[in-house]
């Protein structure tokens, strides 16, 4: 099938799902972009026509041998499309018009689903014997802290840190040193100095005052 349009003469090689519309093709066609291509592919997705050009240079990325890949990768699945081949001369157009062959028409074929018959009477439900539960719970282990053994290196480290050796091959536990805390508002107070005169004098004065108050 050959056609003449305002944008040139073309042979319609494929017209999948009757996608070709001359009016939409002419409106979308841009001479500066499309005149250099020998093949033009138009695909329609969501009601929008898109045109893509392909040439005859085997080294080009737009070689017409990649049309099938373009339709499979870049076009929506099952979308309407057509493939046009440009006719350069009037003589070629007339020859093709005499030997015109209808373009390939491809249709979506949906295979009917075979529904299998279901016999309710043949359905048999079998019961299984009830068994005792095999889950055992040890009440002594609930919320118990897991016990484990320390490595020999850690045992030595703990023994050296927590236990002090004494004379006579006997080992006694180290006693914790008693720590005394002091609270004083005086900036000159030094708890390490036992002979601190200021501290002793102030302490004695406070005792005398308390005794006088008691006597009164």
C-alpha positions as CSV (number, residue, x, y, z in Angstrom):
1,X,0.0,0.0,0.0
2,X,1.4,3.4,-1.1
3,X,0.2,6.8,-0.1
4,X,0.8,10.5,-1.0
5,X,0.7,13.1,1.7
6,X,1.7,16.7,2.0
7,X,4.9,15.5,3.6
8,X,5.9,13.1,0.8
9,X,5.2,9.7,-0.6
10,X,5.4,6.6,1.5
11,X,4.9,2.8,1.4
12,X,2.9,1.5,4.4
13,X,4.8,-1.7,5.4
14,X,3.0,-2.3,8.7
15,X,-0.2,-0.8,10.1
16,X,-0.8,-2.5,13.5
17,X,-4.3,-2.1,14.9
18,X,-5.1,0.4,12.0
19,X,-2.9,3.0,13.6
20,X,-2.1,5.1,10.6
21,X,-4.1,8.4,10.3
22,X,-3.0,10.8,7.6
23,X,-4.2,13.9,9.3
24,X,-2.4,13.2,12.6
25,X,0.7,12.1,10.7
26,X,0.9,15.4,8.8
27,X,0.3,17.5,11.9
28,X,3.1,15.6,13.8
29,X,5.6,15.5,10.9
30,X,8.4,18.1,11.1
31,X,10.4,18.4,7.9
32,X,13.7,19.5,9.5
33,X,13.8,16.4,11.6
34,X,12.1,13.7,9.5
35,X,13.1,14.4,5.8
36,X,16.5,12.8,6.2
37,X,15.1,9.4,7.3
38,X,14.2,6.6,5.0
39,X,11.8,4.9,7.5
40,X,9.4,6.5,9.9
41,X,7.7,4.6,12.8
42,X,4.7,6.1,14.5
43,X,3.4,4.7,17.7
44,X,0.4,5.8,19.8
45,X,0.3,5.6,23.5
46,X,-2.5,7.2,25.7
47,X,-3.9,8.8,22.5
48,X,-0.6,10.6,21.7
49,X,1.2,10.0,18.4
50,X,5.0,9.8,18.5
51,X,7.2,9.6,15.3
52,X,10.7,8.1,15.2
53,X,13.0,8.1,12.1
54,X,15.4,5.4,10.9
55,X,18.0,5.4,8.1
56,X,19.8,2.8,5.9
57,X,23.3,3.3,7.3
58,X,24.3,0.0,8.9
59,X,26.7,1.8,11.3
60,X,24.1,4.2,12.6
61,X,22.3,3.8,15.9
62,X,19.0,4.5,14.0
63,X,19.5,1.8,11.4
64,X,16.1,0.4,10.2
65,X,17.2,-3.0,11.4
66,X,16.6,-1.8,15.0
67,X,12.9,-1.0,14.4
68,X,11.8,-4.3,16.1
69,X,13.9,-3.6,19.1
70,X,12.5,0.0,19.3
71,X,9.0,-1.3,19.2
72,X,9.7,-3.9,21.9
73,X,11.7,-1.7,24.3
74,X,10.7,1.9,23.8
75,X,7.0,1.6,23.0
76,X,4.1,0.6,25.2
77,X,3.2,-3.0,25.1
78,X,0.5,-3.8,22.5
79,X,0.2,-0.1,21.4
80,X,-1.0,0.7,17.9
81,X,1.9,1.5,15.5
82,X,2.9,1.7,11.8
83,X,6.0,1.6,9.7
84,X,6.4,3.8,6.6
85,X,9.1,3.6,4.0
86,X,9.9,6.8,2.0
87,X,9.5,6.8,-1.7
88,X,11.9,9.2,-3.4
89,X,10.6,9.4,-7.0
90,X,7.4,9.4,-8.9
91,X,8.5,6.4,-11.0
92,X,9.1,4.3,-7.9
93,X,5.7,5.3,-6.6
94,X,4.0,4.2,-9.8
95,X,5.7,0.9,-9.8
96,X,4.8,0.2,-6.2
97,X,1.3,1.3,-6.8
98,X,0.8,-1.2,-9.6
99,X,2.2,-4.0,-7.5
100,X,0.6,-2.7,-4.3
101,X,0.2,-5.3,-1.6
102,X,-1.9,-4.7,1.5
103,X,0.2,-4.0,4.5
104,X,0.6,-6.6,7.2
105,X,-2.2,-6.4,9.6
106,X,-1.6,-7.9,13.1
107,X,-4.3,-8.3,15.6
108,X,-4.2,-9.2,19.2
109,X,-5.3,-12.8,19.6
110,X,-6.7,-13.8,23.0
111,X,-6.8,-17.5,23.6
112,X,-10.0,-18.7,25.4
113,X,-9.5,-20.0,28.8
114,X,-10.5,-23.6,29.4
115,X,-12.5,-24.0,32.6
116,X,-12.1,-27.4,34.3
117,X,-15.1,-29.0,35.8
118,X,-15.1,-29.4,39.5
119,X,-16.9,-32.4,41.0
120,X,-18.0,-31.5,44.6
121,X,-19.1,-35.1,45.3
122,X,-15.6,-36.4,44.7
123,X,-14.2,-34.1,47.3
124,X,-13.3,-36.0,50.5
125,X,-12.1,-34.4,53.7
126,X,-9.9,-36.6,55.9
127,X,-9.3,-36.0,59.5
128,X,-6.0,-36.5,61.3
129,X,-5.6,-38.1,64.8
130,X,-5.1,-35.6,67.6
131,X,-1.7,-35.9,69.2
132,X,-0.3,-34.6,72.5
133,X,1.8,-31.4,72.2
134,X,5.5,-32.1,72.1
135,X,6.4,-28.7,73.6
136,X,8.0,-29.1,77.1
137,X,8.5,-26.1,79.4
138,X,11.0,-26.2,82.2
139,X,9.7,-23.9,84.9
140,X,13.2,-23.7,86.5
141,X,14.6,-22.2,83.4
142,X,12.0,-19.5,82.9
143,X,13.6,-16.0,83.3
144,X,16.8,-17.6,84.5
145,X,20.1,-16.0,83.8
146,X,22.2,-18.3,81.5
147,X,25.3,-19.6,83.2
148,X,28.6,-19.9,81.5
149,X,32.3,-20.4,82.3
150,X,35.0,-17.8,81.9
151,X,38.0,-18.5,79.9
152,X,41.3,-19.2,81.8
153,X,42.7,-15.8,80.9
154,X,39.6,-14.0,82.3
155,X,39.7,-16.1,85.5
156,X,43.3,-15.1,86.1
157,X,42.4,-11.4,85.5
158,X,39.4,-11.5,87.9
159,X,41.4,-13.3,90.6
160,X,44.3,-10.8,90.4
161,X,41.9,-7.9,90.6
162,X,39.5,-9.1,93.3
163,X,41.8,-11.3,95.5
164,X,45.0,-10.2,97.3
165,X,47.6,-12.8,98.5
166,X,48.7,-12.8,102.2
167,X,51.5,-14.6,104.1
168,X,51.4,-18.3,104.7
169,X,49.9,-19.4,101.3
170,X,46.5,-18.3,102.4
171,X,44.3,-16.1,100.2
172,X,41.9,-13.6,101.7
173,X,39.5,-11.4,99.9
174,X,40.6,-7.8,99.8
175,X,38.6,-5.5,102.0
176,X,37.2,-2.4,100.5
177,X,38.7,0.8,101.8
178,X,36.4,2.9,103.8
179,X,35.9,6.3,102.3
180,X,34.9,9.3,104.5
181,X,33.2,12.3,103.0
182,X,33.3,15.8,104.4
183,X,31.0,18.7,103.8
184,X,32.2,22.2,104.7
185,X,31.4,25.7,103.6
186,X,34.8,27.0,104.6
187,X,37.2,27.5,101.6
188,X,40.2,26.9,103.8
189,X,39.0,23.5,105.1
190,X,41.4,20.7,104.4
191,X,40.3,17.3,105.6
192,X,43.7,15.7,105.1
193,X,45.3,18.2,107.6
194,X,44.3,16.8,111.0
195,X,46.1,19.6,112.9
196,X,44.1,22.4,111.2
197,X,43.8,25.0,113.9
198,X,41.1,27.0,112.2
199,X,38.9,24.0,111.8
200,X,39.5,22.9,115.4
201,X,38.8,26.4,116.8
202,X,35.6,26.8,114.8
203,X,34.5,23.3,115.9
204,X,35.1,24.1,119.6
205,X,33.2,27.4,119.3
206,X,30.2,25.7,117.8
207,X,30.2,23.2,120.7
208,X,30.3,25.9,123.3
209,X,27.4,27.7,121.8
210,X,25.3,24.6,121.8
211,X,26.1,23.9,125.4
212,X,25.2,27.5,126.5
213,X,21.9,27.2,124.7
214,X,21.1,24.0,126.4
215,X,21.9,25.4,129.9
216,X,19.6,28.4,129.4
